[in-house]
């Protein structure tokens, strides 16, 4: 991918994952979604996915193949959440490593350009996805980030992109075309 900015997502959603437009994904012929867990599907510090995200996942399942890929090492934490959403998962993914993402692509039986990775982090989700040729989508956390680690890392990421969250020409406003 010569010349491509590896830290630039294809889309920045000005809201949580539940605001991601299925129409935008369909226009790009996306058939699979790789979803981050912590601060994407689940607010940090929470143990249950909120109702809006549960409903969004249920609708997404009708349109796309879904898979959770998380750097979180705690399988005992992730497994019940993935089961509650009826989604397969990989933990300890070590993003921005591409190994886990390649495994998911094989299981989905889809080429990288037909899969989008959706996450809240430039230095893990977006970087890993761009390195593999996936469509990359950056979303806001579904709730306040309670972990000091999360706020510190976001400050570092902002130094890479001063307009990380809101690029009006590219983003989709909250509530836009959720179907």
N, CA and C atoms as an extended XYZ file, in Angstrom:
537
Properties=species:S:1:pos:R:3:atomname:S:1:resname:S:1:resid:I:1 pbc="F F F"
N         0.805       -1.183        0.000 N   UNK     1
C         0.000        0.000        0.000 CA  UNK     1
C         0.853        1.254        0.000 C   UNK     1
N         1.685        1.428       -1.009 N   UNK     2
C         2.548        2.595       -1.056 CA  UNK     2
C         1.729        3.873       -1.049 C   UNK     2
N         2.163        4.832       -0.243 N   UNK     3
C         1.521        6.133       -0.209 CA  UNK     3
C         0.301        6.230        0.681 C   UNK     3
N        -0.226        5.124        1.170 N   UNK     4
C        -1.419        5.183        2.016 CA  UNK     4
C        -1.014        5.507        3.451 C   UNK     4
N        -1.716        6.439        4.051 N   UNK     5
C        -1.489        6.764        5.460 CA  UNK     5
C        -2.101        5.640        6.291 C   UNK     5
N        -1.258        4.871        6.939 N   UNK     6
C        -1.731        3.700        7.682 CA  UNK     6
C        -2.538        4.056        8.923 C   UNK     6
N        -2.483        5.311        9.350 N   UNK     7
C        -3.248        5.728       10.529 CA  UNK     7
C        -4.507        6.502       10.152 C   UNK     7
N        -4.854        6.512        8.868 N   UNK     8
C        -6.049        7.232        8.424 CA  UNK     8
C        -7.169        6.237        8.133 C   UNK     8
N        -8.245        6.290        8.904 N   UNK     9
C        -9.379        5.389        8.643 CA  UNK     9
C       -10.123        5.788        7.373 C   UNK     9
N       -10.799        4.819        6.780 N   UNK    10
C       -11.637        5.102        5.621 CA  UNK    10
C       -12.885        5.875        6.011 C   UNK    10
N       -13.335        5.679        7.241 N   UNK    11
C       -14.513        6.382        7.744 CA  UNK    11
C       -14.344        6.633        9.227 C   UNK    11
N       -14.715        7.825        9.649 N   UNK    12
C       -14.800        8.143       11.071 CA  UNK    12
C       -16.271        8.411       11.365 C   UNK    12
N       -16.825        7.643       12.266 N   UNK    13
C       -18.226        7.805       12.660 CA  UNK    13
C       -18.264        8.732       13.871 C   UNK    13
N       -19.041        9.789       13.778 N   UNK    14
C       -19.160       10.761       14.866 CA  UNK    14
C       -20.142       10.250       15.907 C   UNK    14
N       -19.845        9.072       16.445 N   UNK    15
C       -20.698        8.450       17.439 CA  UNK    15
C       -20.236        7.019       17.660 C   UNK    15
N       -20.993        6.261       18.441 N   UNK    16
C       -20.617        4.869       18.733 CA  UNK    16
C       -20.919        3.947       17.553 C   UNK    16
N       -20.515        2.696       17.680 N   UNK    17
C       -20.703        1.702       16.622 CA  UNK    17
C       -22.159        1.605       16.193 C   UNK    17
N       -23.077        1.816       17.094 N   UNK    18
C       -24.501        1.718       16.746 CA  UNK    18
C       -24.935        2.814       15.774 C   UNK    18
N       -24.078        3.813       15.523 N   UNK    19
C       -24.361        4.848       14.534 CA  UNK    19
C       -23.731        4.554       13.173 C   UNK    19
N       -23.033        3.438       13.048 N   UNK    20
C       -22.401        3.082       11.778 CA  UNK    20
C       -23.466        2.685       10.764 C   UNK    20
N       -23.422        3.301        9.610 N   UNK    21
C       -24.408        3.097        8.554 CA  UNK    21
C       -24.170        1.798        7.786 C   UNK    21
N       -25.158        0.950        7.750 N   UNK    22
C       -25.074       -0.262        6.937 CA  UNK    22
C       -25.042        0.112        5.451 C   UNK    22
N       -25.729        1.180        5.079 N   UNK    23
C       -25.755        1.613        3.678 CA  UNK    23
C       -24.347        1.978        3.209 C   UNK    23
N       -23.579        2.668        4.032 N   UNK    24
C       -22.197        3.028        3.673 CA  UNK    24
C       -21.381        1.765        3.427 C   UNK    24
N       -21.541        0.780        4.292 N   UNK    25
C       -20.809       -0.480        4.141 CA  UNK    25
C       -21.244       -1.225        2.876 C   UNK    25
N       -22.537       -1.279        2.625 N   UNK    26
C       -23.065       -1.976        1.449 CA  UNK    26
C       -22.600       -1.308        0.153 C   UNK    26
N       -22.514        0.018        0.144 N   UNK    27
C       -22.038        0.732       -1.045 CA  UNK    27
C       -20.606        0.332       -1.391 C   UNK    27
N       -19.869       -0.108       -0.419 N   UNK    28
C       -18.475       -0.526       -0.629 CA  UNK    28
C       -18.340       -2.041       -0.763 C   UNK    28
N       -19.471       -2.722       -0.905 N   UNK    29
C       -19.511       -4.170       -1.102 CA  UNK    29
C       -18.895       -4.929        0.072 C   UNK    29
N       -19.083       -4.420        1.278 N   UNK    30
C       -18.585       -5.076        2.485 CA  UNK    30
C       -19.510       -6.244        2.822 C   UNK    30
N       -18.901       -7.398        3.095 N   UNK    31
C       -19.671       -8.592        3.448 CA  UNK    31
C       -19.346       -9.091        4.852 C   UNK    31
N       -18.255       -8.603        5.441 N   UNK    32
C       -17.857       -9.044        6.772 CA  UNK    32
C       -17.394       -7.882        7.629 C   UNK    32
N       -17.661       -7.987        8.924 N   UNK    33
C       -17.225       -6.962        9.883 CA  UNK    33
C       -16.408       -7.621       10.982 C   UNK    33
N       -15.228       -7.100       11.202 N   UNK    34
C       -14.407       -7.483       12.340 CA  UNK    34
C       -14.594       -6.382       13.367 C   UNK    34
N       -15.096       -6.758       14.531 N   UNK    35
C       -15.469       -5.789       15.556 CA  UNK    35
C       -14.544       -5.885       16.757 C   UNK    35
N       -14.020       -4.739       17.172 N   UNK    36
C       -13.278       -4.668       18.422 CA  UNK    36
C       -14.296       -4.771       19.557 C   UNK    36
N       -13.831       -5.139       20.746 N   UNK    37
C       -14.748       -5.268       21.885 CA  UNK    37
C       -14.658       -4.064       22.818 C   UNK    37
N       -13.522       -3.936       23.512 N   UNK    38
C       -13.378       -2.889       24.531 CA  UNK    38
C       -13.403       -1.500       23.907 C   UNK    38
N       -14.320       -0.689       24.366 N   UNK    39
C       -14.533        0.683       23.910 CA  UNK    39
C       -15.051        0.775       22.473 C   UNK    39
N       -15.520       -0.350       21.929 N   UNK    40
C       -16.204       -0.335       20.633 CA  UNK    40
C       -17.602       -0.921       20.809 C   UNK    40
N       -17.681       -2.197       21.152 N   UNK    41
C       -18.977       -2.814       21.450 CA  UNK    41
C       -19.350       -2.619       22.915 C   UNK    41
N       -18.357       -2.470       23.739 N   UNK    42
C       -18.545       -2.456       25.194 CA  UNK    42
C       -17.769       -1.295       25.800 C   UNK    42
N       -18.437       -0.468       26.605 N   UNK    43
C       -17.745        0.625       27.289 CA  UNK    43
C       -16.772        0.038       28.303 C   UNK    43
N       -15.585        0.633       28.372 N   UNK    44
C       -14.599        0.158       29.345 CA  UNK    44
C       -15.190        0.227       30.749 C   UNK    44
N       -14.946       -0.810       31.513 N   UNK    45
C       -15.460       -0.876       32.876 CA  UNK    45
C       -16.818       -1.542       32.966 C   UNK    45
N       -17.466       -1.745       31.839 N   UNK    46
C       -18.776       -2.401       31.813 CA  UNK    46
C       -18.588       -3.902       31.574 C   UNK    46
N       -19.606       -4.668       31.942 N   UNK    47
C       -19.562       -6.107       31.703 CA  UNK    47
C       -20.699       -6.592       30.821 C   UNK    47
N       -21.560       -5.654       30.424 N   UNK    48
C       -22.672       -5.991       29.533 CA  UNK    48
C       -22.736       -4.954       28.420 C   UNK    48
N       -23.055       -5.421       27.221 N   UNK    49
C       -23.210       -4.546       26.075 CA  UNK    49
C       -24.542       -3.818       26.200 C   UNK    49
N       -24.540       -2.515       25.888 N   UNK    50
C       -25.788       -1.761       26.035 CA  UNK    50
C       -26.808       -2.167       24.966 C   UNK    50
N       -28.059       -1.852       25.211 N   UNK    51
C       -29.182       -2.278       24.362 CA  UNK    51
C       -29.031       -1.800       22.927 C   UNK    51
N       -28.591       -0.560       22.725 N   UNK    52
C       -28.432       -0.043       21.353 CA  UNK    52
C       -27.433       -0.884       20.563 C   UNK    52
N       -26.334       -1.260       21.208 N   UNK    53
C       -25.315       -2.060       20.530 CA  UNK    53
C       -25.843       -3.472       20.274 C   UNK    53
N       -26.551       -4.051       21.224 N   UNK    54
C       -27.136       -5.387       21.029 CA  UNK    54
C       -28.074       -5.373       19.816 C   UNK    54
N       -28.914       -4.359       19.719 N   UNK    55
C       -29.847       -4.253       18.595 CA  UNK    55
C       -29.097       -4.045       17.284 C   UNK    55
N       -28.038       -3.210       17.311 N   UNK    56
C       -27.235       -2.969       16.109 CA  UNK    56
C       -26.578       -4.269       15.641 C   UNK    56
N       -26.008       -5.044       16.570 N   UNK    57
C       -25.378       -6.325       16.221 CA  UNK    57
C       -26.423       -7.272       15.614 C   UNK    57
N       -27.611       -7.319       16.180 N   UNK    58
C       -28.667       -8.197       15.651 CA  UNK    58
C       -29.021       -7.812       14.209 C   UNK    58
N       -29.111       -6.520       13.916 N   UNK    59
C       -29.393       -6.073       12.542 CA  UNK    59
C       -28.196       -6.343       11.636 C   UNK    59
N       -26.986       -6.096       12.142 N   UNK    60
C       -25.772       -6.309       11.347 CA  UNK    60
C       -25.625       -7.778       10.958 C   UNK    60
N       -25.990       -8.674       11.850 N   UNK    61
C       -25.877      -10.114       11.596 CA  UNK    61
C       -26.704      -10.520       10.371 C   UNK    61
N       -27.774       -9.790       10.092 N   UNK    62
C       -28.619      -10.091        8.935 CA  UNK    62
C       -27.959       -9.682        7.613 C   UNK    62
N       -27.000       -8.760        7.690 N   UNK    63
C       -26.370       -8.201        6.493 CA  UNK    63
C       -24.930       -8.650        6.265 C   UNK    63
N       -24.223       -8.990        7.354 N   UNK    64
C       -22.779       -9.225        7.286 CA  UNK    64
C       -22.378      -10.436        8.115 C   UNK    64
N       -21.211      -10.984        7.807 N   UNK    65
C       -20.574      -11.960        8.684 CA  UNK    65
C       -19.846      -11.149        9.747 C   UNK    65
N       -20.002      -11.531       11.006 N   UNK    66
C       -19.448      -10.761       12.121 CA  UNK    66
C       -18.463      -11.591       12.925 C   UNK    66
N       -17.461      -10.918       13.466 N   UNK    67
C       -16.451      -11.585       14.282 CA  UNK    67
C       -15.874      -10.554       15.241 C   UNK    67
N       -15.732      -10.919       16.510 N   UNK    68
C       -15.078      -10.052       17.496 CA  UNK    68
C       -13.594      -10.405       17.526 C   UNK    68
N       -12.747       -9.401       17.426 N   UNK    69
C       -11.302       -9.583       17.548 CA  UNK    69
C       -10.819       -8.555       18.562 C   UNK    69
N       -10.331       -9.049       19.689 N   UNK    70
C        -9.959       -8.187       20.808 CA  UNK    70
C        -8.523       -8.447       21.258 C   UNK    70
N        -7.864       -7.396       21.676 N   UNK    71
C        -6.537       -7.535       22.292 CA  UNK    71
C        -6.647       -7.969       23.750 C   UNK    71
N        -7.840       -7.903       24.301 N   UNK    72
C        -8.047       -8.260       25.701 CA  UNK    72
C        -7.623       -9.718       25.933 C   UNK    72
N        -6.757       -9.956       26.920 N   UNK    73
C        -6.279      -11.320       27.157 CA  UNK    73
C        -7.243      -12.195       27.962 C   UNK    73
N        -8.267      -11.601       28.555 N   UNK    74
C        -9.130      -12.309       29.492 CA  UNK    74
C       -10.278      -13.037       28.779 C   UNK    74
N       -10.020      -14.270       28.398 N   UNK    75
C       -11.033      -15.085       27.714 CA  UNK    75
C       -12.293      -15.249       28.566 C   UNK    75
N       -12.123      -15.394       29.880 N   UNK    76
C       -13.274      -15.564       30.774 CA  UNK    76
C       -14.172      -14.333       30.803 C   UNK    76
N       -13.635      -13.183       30.450 N   UNK    77
C       -14.428      -11.962       30.358 CA  UNK    77
C       -15.111      -11.864       28.991 C   UNK    77
N       -14.351      -12.148       27.944 N   UNK    78
C       -14.842      -11.959       26.574 CA  UNK    78
C       -15.867      -13.013       26.166 C   UNK    78
N       -15.626      -14.258       26.528 N   UNK    79
C       -16.477      -15.354       26.054 CA  UNK    79
C       -17.960      -15.167       26.379 C   UNK    79
N       -18.338      -14.818       27.626 N   UNK    80
C       -19.781      -14.642       27.881 CA  UNK    80
C       -20.395      -13.491       27.084 C   UNK    80
N       -19.616      -12.447       26.840 N   UNK    81
C       -20.125      -11.322       26.044 CA  UNK    81
C       -20.335      -11.768       24.602 C   UNK    81
N       -19.341      -12.463       24.036 N   UNK    82
C       -19.462      -12.953       22.665 CA  UNK    82
C       -20.635      -13.929       22.546 C   UNK    82
N       -20.794      -14.808       23.528 N   UNK    83
C       -21.913      -15.752       23.508 CA  UNK    83
C       -23.256      -15.024       23.584 C   UNK    83
N       -23.321      -13.963       24.404 N   UNK    84
C       -24.582      -13.217       24.524 CA  UNK    84
C       -24.957      -12.545       23.198 C   UNK    84
N       -23.946      -12.247       22.372 N   UNK    85
C       -24.191      -11.642       21.062 CA  UNK    85
C       -24.212      -12.686       19.943 C   UNK    85
N       -23.980      -13.955       20.310 N   UNK    86
C       -23.900      -15.067       19.348 CA  UNK    86
C       -22.851      -14.799       18.269 C   UNK    86
N       -21.667      -14.338       18.713 N   UNK    87
C       -20.589      -14.024       17.779 CA  UNK    87
C       -19.333      -14.832       18.109 C   UNK    87
N       -18.630      -15.289       17.080 N   UNK    88
C       -17.325      -15.899       17.318 CA  UNK    88
C       -16.340      -14.808       17.733 C   UNK    88
N       -15.255      -15.225       18.395 N   UNK    89
C       -14.301      -14.223       18.871 CA  UNK    89
C       -12.886      -14.773       18.915 C   UNK    89
N       -11.959      -13.854       18.901 N   UNK    90
C       -10.550      -14.126       19.165 CA  UNK    90
C       -10.112      -13.116       20.203 C   UNK    90
N        -9.478      -13.596       21.276 N   UNK    91
C        -8.878      -12.674       22.238 CA  UNK    91
C        -7.363      -12.746       22.075 C   UNK    91
N        -6.648      -11.892       22.786 N   UNK    92
C        -5.175      -11.803       22.657 CA  UNK    92
C        -4.747      -11.615       21.200 C   UNK    92
N        -5.440      -10.776       20.486 N   UNK    93
C        -5.176      -10.609       19.055 CA  UNK    93
C        -3.860       -9.894       18.764 C   UNK    93
N        -3.372       -9.119       19.698 N   UNK    94
C        -2.107       -8.392       19.545 CA  UNK    94
C        -2.133       -7.416       18.369 C   UNK    94
N        -3.299       -6.812       18.105 N   UNK    95
C        -3.356       -5.787       17.067 CA  UNK    95
C        -2.378       -4.672       17.455 C   UNK    95
N        -1.588       -4.162       16.575 N   UNK    96
C        -1.732       -4.121       15.124 CA  UNK    96
C        -1.154       -5.310       14.359 C   UNK    96
N        -0.796       -6.377       15.031 N   UNK    97
C        -0.412       -7.590       14.311 CA  UNK    97
C        -1.572       -8.030       13.437 C   UNK    97
N        -1.254       -8.605       12.286 N   UNK    98
C        -2.295       -9.016       11.341 CA  UNK    98
C        -2.658      -10.489       11.467 C   UNK    98
N        -1.970      -11.227       12.315 N   UNK    99
C        -2.170      -12.676       12.394 CA  UNK    99
C        -3.631      -13.057       12.678 C   UNK    99
N        -4.215      -12.495       13.714 N   UNK   100
C        -5.605      -12.835       14.060 CA  UNK   100
C        -6.569      -12.404       12.959 C   UNK   100
N        -6.302      -11.263       12.345 N   UNK   101
C        -7.177      -10.784       11.273 CA  UNK   101
C        -7.119      -11.711       10.060 C   UNK   101
N        -5.938      -12.209        9.736 N   UNK   102
C        -5.818      -13.170        8.629 CA  UNK   102
C        -6.625      -14.431        8.928 C   UNK   102
N        -6.577      -14.877       10.174 N   UNK   103
C        -7.346      -16.072       10.566 CA  UNK   103
C        -8.844      -15.845       10.371 C   UNK   103
N        -9.306      -14.653       10.754 N   UNK   104
C       -10.729      -14.332       10.598 CA  UNK   104
C       -11.105      -14.277        9.114 C   UNK   104
N       -10.254      -13.686        8.292 N   UNK   105
C       -10.529      -13.640        6.856 CA  UNK   105
C       -10.669      -15.047        6.276 C   UNK   105
N        -9.809      -15.961        6.719 N   UNK   106
C        -9.911      -17.343        6.263 CA  UNK   106
C       -11.226      -17.972        6.705 C   UNK   106
N       -11.605      -17.741        7.957 N   UNK   107
C       -12.862      -18.311        8.458 CA  UNK   107
C       -14.075      -17.700        7.758 C   UNK   107
N       -14.003      -16.400        7.463 N   UNK   108
C       -15.098      -15.737        6.750 CA  UNK   108
C       -15.114      -16.105        5.272 C   UNK   108
N       -13.976      -16.564        4.762 N   UNK   109
C       -13.805      -16.858        3.341 CA  UNK   109
C       -14.102      -15.627        2.488 C   UNK   109
N       -13.495      -14.509        2.914 N   UNK   110
C       -13.670      -13.236        2.213 CA  UNK   110
C       -12.303      -12.597        1.972 C   UNK   110
N       -12.163      -11.875        0.861 N   UNK   111
C       -10.926      -11.129        0.637 CA  UNK   111
C       -10.909       -9.872        1.509 C   UNK   111
N        -9.732       -9.339        1.804 N   UNK   112
C        -9.638       -8.172        2.698 CA  UNK   112
C       -10.490       -6.982        2.275 C   UNK   112
N       -10.586       -6.717        0.989 N   UNK   113
C       -11.326       -5.535        0.528 CA  UNK   113
C       -12.838       -5.653        0.743 C   UNK   113
N       -13.327       -6.840        1.101 N   UNK   114
C       -14.759       -7.017        1.369 CA  UNK   114
C       -15.060       -7.081        2.859 C   UNK   114
N       -14.036       -6.772        3.683 N   UNK   115
C       -14.195       -6.825        5.139 CA  UNK   115
C       -13.796       -5.475        5.729 C   UNK   115
N       -14.592       -5.014        6.676 N   UNK   116
C       -14.269       -3.779        7.400 CA  UNK   116
C       -13.915       -4.137        8.837 C   UNK   116
N       -12.906       -3.464        9.356 N   UNK   117
C       -12.599       -3.572       10.776 CA  UNK   117
C       -13.147       -2.321       11.432 C   UNK   117
N       -13.862       -2.509       12.536 N   UNK   118
C       -14.518       -1.414       13.241 CA  UNK   118
C       -13.949       -1.365       14.646 C   UNK   118
N       -13.366       -0.235       15.000 N   UNK   119
C       -12.784       -0.101       16.328 CA  UNK   119
C       -12.641        1.347       16.742 C   UNK   119
N       -12.141        1.517       17.948 N   UNK   120
C       -12.029        2.855       18.537 CA  UNK   120
C       -10.605        3.392       18.555 C   UNK   120
N        -9.644        2.642       18.034 N   UNK   121
C        -8.238        3.015       18.194 CA  UNK   121
C        -7.491        3.090       16.869 C   UNK   121
N        -6.755        4.173       16.694 N   UNK   122
C        -5.924        4.333       15.506 CA  UNK   122
C        -4.735        3.382       15.504 C   UNK   122
N        -4.077        3.256       16.659 N   UNK   123
C        -2.808        2.521       16.723 CA  UNK   123
C        -2.978        1.009       16.813 C   UNK   123
N        -4.198        0.546       16.919 N   UNK   124
C        -4.433       -0.901       16.923 CA  UNK   124
C        -5.363       -1.269       15.765 C   UNK   124
N        -6.615       -0.883       15.847 N   UNK   125
C        -7.633       -1.300       14.879 CA  UNK   125
C        -7.371       -0.742       13.478 C   UNK   125
N        -7.208        0.564       13.373 N   UNK   126
C        -7.014        1.194       12.059 CA  UNK   126
C        -5.678        0.779       11.448 C   UNK   126
N        -4.620        0.810       12.241 N   UNK   127
C        -3.306        0.431       11.735 CA  UNK   127
C        -3.302       -1.016       11.246 C   UNK   127
N        -3.839       -1.932       12.039 N   UNK   128
C        -3.880       -3.347       11.637 CA  UNK   128
C        -4.709       -3.528       10.368 C   UNK   128
N        -5.875       -2.895       10.327 N   UNK   129
C        -6.745       -3.023        9.156 CA  UNK   129
C        -6.114       -2.467        7.892 C   UNK   129
N        -5.523       -1.290        7.992 N   UNK   130
C        -4.882       -0.693        6.816 CA  UNK   130
C        -3.681       -1.516        6.348 C   UNK   130
N        -2.951       -2.093        7.276 N   UNK   131
C        -1.796       -2.924        6.903 CA  UNK   131
C        -2.226       -4.167        6.123 C   UNK   131
N        -3.456       -4.607        6.326 N   UNK   132
C        -3.954       -5.807        5.672 CA  UNK   132
C        -4.843       -5.514        4.459 C   UNK   132
N        -5.184       -4.247        4.255 N   UNK   133
C        -6.033       -3.883        3.125 CA  UNK   133
C        -7.516       -3.957        3.407 C   UNK   133
N        -7.891       -3.965        4.696 N   UNK   134
C        -9.304       -3.940        5.076 CA  UNK   134
C        -9.842       -2.520        4.962 C   UNK   134
N       -11.148       -2.383        4.889 N   UNK   135
C       -11.790       -1.080        5.048 CA  UNK   135
C       -11.759       -0.781        6.539 C   UNK   135
N       -11.345        0.427        6.905 N   UNK   136
C       -11.180        0.755        8.322 CA  UNK   136
C       -12.195        1.803        8.761 C   UNK   136
N       -12.834        1.525        9.891 N   UNK   137
C       -13.860        2.410       10.437 CA  UNK   137
C       -13.504        2.711       11.888 C   UNK   137
N       -13.402        3.985       12.197 N   UNK   138
C       -13.107        4.436       13.553 CA  UNK   138
C       -14.393        4.958       14.178 C   UNK   138
N       -14.720        4.469       15.353 N   UNK   139
C       -15.933        4.894       16.057 CA  UNK   139
C       -15.557        5.449       17.422 C   UNK   139
N       -16.480        6.179       18.006 N   UNK   140
C       -16.296        6.658       19.369 CA  UNK   140
C       -16.687        5.552       20.341 C   UNK   140
N       -16.096        5.556       21.535 N   UNK   141
C       -16.516        4.586       22.554 CA  UNK   141
C       -18.003        4.743       22.876 C   UNK   141
N       -18.675        3.640       23.254 N   UNK   142
C       -20.106        3.705       23.556 CA  UNK   142
C       -20.412        4.352       24.902 C   UNK   142
N       -19.405        4.689       25.661 N   UNK   143
C       -19.575        5.348       26.948 CA  UNK   143
C       -18.275        5.992       27.326 C   UNK   143
N       -18.245        6.646       28.462 N   UNK   144
C       -16.991        7.280       28.867 CA  UNK   144
C       -15.903        6.237       29.120 C   UNK   144
N       -14.707        6.543       28.644 N   UNK   145
C       -13.576        5.646       28.879 CA  UNK   145
C       -13.114        5.851       30.306 C   UNK   145
N       -13.274        4.820       31.138 N   UNK   146
C       -12.964        4.952       32.554 CA  UNK   146
C       -11.525        4.592       32.881 C   UNK   146
N       -10.844        3.995       31.947 N   UNK   147
C        -9.489        3.543       32.237 CA  UNK   147
C        -8.488        4.645       31.922 C   UNK   147
N        -7.563        4.885       32.836 N   UNK   148
C        -6.499        5.849       32.603 CA  UNK   148
C        -5.738        5.472       31.340 C   UNK   148
N        -5.524        4.178       31.145 N   UNK   149
C        -4.833        3.682       29.956 CA  UNK   149
C        -5.517        4.180       28.694 C   UNK   149
N        -6.828        4.110       28.672 N   UNK   150
C        -7.570        4.528       27.486 CA  UNK   150
C        -7.409        6.004       27.193 C   UNK   150
N        -7.487        6.852       28.203 N   UNK   151
C        -7.358        8.286       27.961 CA  UNK   151
C        -5.931        8.659       27.594 C   UNK   151
N        -4.939        8.003       28.181 N   UNK   152
C        -3.544        8.279       27.851 CA  UNK   152
C        -3.249        7.891       26.404 C   UNK   152
N        -3.704        6.708       26.000 N   UNK   153
C        -3.454        6.269       24.629 CA  UNK   153
C        -4.185        7.133       23.616 C   UNK   153
N        -5.388        7.568       23.943 N   UNK   154
C        -6.108        8.449       23.029 CA  UNK   154
C        -5.374        9.773       22.848 C   UNK   154
N        -4.742       10.280       23.910 N   UNK   155
C        -3.961       11.517       23.796 CA  UNK   155
C        -2.789       11.319       22.832 C   UNK   155
N        -2.147       10.181       22.908 N   UNK   156
C        -1.046        9.874       21.986 CA  UNK   156
C        -1.579        9.797       20.560 C   UNK   156
N        -2.710        9.120       20.383 N   UNK   157
C        -3.286        8.999       19.045 CA  UNK   157
C        -3.677       10.358       18.488 C   UNK   157
N        -4.188       11.236       19.321 N   UNK   158
C        -4.569       12.569       18.853 CA  UNK   158
C        -3.362       13.344       18.343 C   UNK   158
N        -2.195       13.044       18.893 N   UNK   159
C        -1.000       13.716       18.400 CA  UNK   159
C        -0.695       13.293       16.962 C   UNK   159
N        -1.160       12.110       16.537 N   UNK   160
C        -0.986       11.656       15.162 CA  UNK   160
C        -2.028       12.272       14.233 C   UNK   160
N        -3.185       12.579       14.766 N   UNK   161
C        -4.253       13.107       13.937 CA  UNK   161
C        -5.072       14.094       14.744 C   UNK   161
N        -4.877       15.373       14.483 N   UNK   162
C        -5.565       16.393       15.278 CA  UNK   162
C        -7.068       16.379       15.068 C   UNK   162
N        -7.542       15.760       13.995 N   UNK   163
C        -8.980       15.681       13.731 CA  UNK   163
C        -9.450       14.242       13.815 C   UNK   163
N        -8.994       13.508       14.815 N   UNK   164
C        -9.249       12.079       14.893 CA  UNK   164
C       -10.743       11.737       14.883 C   UNK   164
N       -11.540       12.400       15.667 N   UNK   165
C       -12.937       11.974       15.807 CA  UNK   165
C       -13.887       12.613       14.806 C   UNK   165
N       -13.650       13.856       14.443 N   UNK   166
C       -14.662       14.514       13.622 CA  UNK   166
C       -14.059       15.033       12.335 C   UNK   166
N       -14.319       14.344       11.248 N   UNK   167
C       -13.982       14.792        9.905 CA  UNK   167
C       -15.303       14.883        9.171 C   UNK   167
N       -15.982       16.031        9.277 N   UNK   168
C       -17.345       16.124        8.760 CA  UNK   168
C       -17.521       15.677        7.316 C   UNK   168
N       -16.526       15.892        6.477 N   UNK   169
C       -16.680       15.505        5.078 CA  UNK   169
C       -16.703       13.993        4.912 C   UNK   169
N       -16.196       13.262        5.875 N   UNK   170
C       -16.097       11.809        5.744 CA  UNK   170
C       -16.970       11.070        6.735 C   UNK   170
N       -17.342       11.716        7.826 N   UNK   171
C       -18.058       11.030        8.888 CA  UNK   171
C       -19.545       10.950        8.638 C   UNK   171
N       -20.188       10.143        9.423 N   UNK   172
C       -21.631        9.999        9.379 CA  UNK   172
C       -22.159       10.489       10.717 C   UNK   172
N       -23.070       11.451       10.705 N   UNK   173
C       -23.584       11.964       11.977 CA  UNK   173
C       -24.381       10.907       12.712 C   UNK   173
N       -24.422       11.024       14.054 N   UNK   174
C       -25.185       10.055       14.840 CA  UNK   174
C       -26.629        9.951       14.340 C   UNK   174
N       -27.126        8.728       14.272 N   UNK   175
C       -28.512        8.491       13.899 CA  UNK   175
C       -28.776        8.448       12.404 C   UNK   175
N       -27.761        8.659       11.574 N   UNK   176
C       -27.978        8.703       10.131 CA  UNK   176
C       -28.070        7.299        9.541 C   UNK   176
N       -29.109        7.006        8.842 N   UNK   177
C       -29.274        5.786        8.054 CA  UNK   177
C       -28.732        4.541        8.729 C   UNK   177
N       -29.390        4.120        9.788 N   UNK   178
C       -28.929        2.954       10.530 CA  UNK   178
C       -29.359        1.644        9.895 C   UNK   178
N       -30.126        1.679        8.863 N   UNK   179
C       -30.639        0.436        8.281 CA  UNK   179
C       -29.784       -0.084        7.169 C   UNK   179
